[in-house]
Every structure is written in structure tokens, then in C-alpha cells.
Amino acid sequence: VQLVESGGGLVQPGGSLRLSCAGSAFAFSRYDMSWYRQAPKKGRELVASITSAGGSTNYADSAKGRFTISRDNAKNTASLQMNSLKPEDTAVYYCNAQNPWDKRDEYWGQGTQVTVSS
């Protein structure tokens, strides 16, 4: 099983980034997908999630109105479009796949660094 994130990098405040997560070797379309982040010296926090069929999304208050989560089950990918980025969005972003019927059945990506700085 693999979840591979890409798309992180350095961006100026107000800029945009699009993170992608590619899943393989599991039934991607049956899993809810989420993006978490962890800033230095802070715990991991949920940023956004999307249900297996893509019918429902959920966002942290800090992400509402700026970030958009999406998925393409035909391509086994999930994405996080991040706009109007702020320095406080700086963190390592992780992709998560979780079986909605068994929360213990979940997978994590290795993380991708997002740095928002001028």
C-alpha cells in the first residue's frame, strides 16, 4: 500500500499550491480521504476530508473558504487546492486514507512540506 504526496514547496503569502496524493495497492474508492498537517512543535491536525464517493467534504475552520479538497477515484488521486496561503499554513501536509467501516484500517503518506514565507 502506498500513498504518495506531491506538490509542496515554498510560496509567498497570498499564493497558491495544489497538493496531490496518489494511492496504490488498495481499494482507493472505498476509503475516505483526508489531509492533515503538522507544524513544528505542534500536533497533527485535520485540514480537510472527503468521503469515499466524494459526496461530502469537511474543513477545519482555518481552511474554510481558502482550501478545496477533491478526489478522482478513476485515477486513485486526492488533491488539496490551497489559496490565499498564510505563514501559519506552514507545515508538513499528510495524506490519509481511512476505511469508513473500520477506522483502524487507515494509511498515511510520507508528508510534503509547505512553507509560506516572503
C-alpha positions, 0 to 999 in steps of 0.5 A, a space after each residue: 500500500 502506498 500513498 504518495 504526496 506531491 506538490 509542496 514547496 515554498 510560496 509567498 503569502 497570498 499564493 497558491 499550491 495544489 497538493 496531490 496524493 496518489 494511492 496504490 495497492 488498495 481499494 482507493 474508492 472505498 476509503 475516505 480521504 483526508 489531509 492533515 498537517 503538522 507544524 513544528 512543535 505542534 500536533 497533527 491536525 485535520 485540514 480537510 476530508 472527503 468521503 469515499 464517493 466524494 459526496 461530502 467534504 469537511 474543513 477545519 475552520 482555518 481552511 474554510 473558504 481558502 482550501 478545496 479538497 477533491 478526489 478522482 477515484 478513476 485515477 486513485 488521486 486526492 488533491 488539496 487546492 490551497 489559496 490565499 496561503 498564510 505563514 501559519 499554513 506552514 507545515 508538513 501536509 499528510 495524506 490519509 486514507 481511512 476505511 469508513 467501516 473500520 477506522 483502524 484500517 487507515 494509511 498515511 503518506 510520507 508528508 510534503 512540506 509547505 512553507 509560506 514565507 516572503 
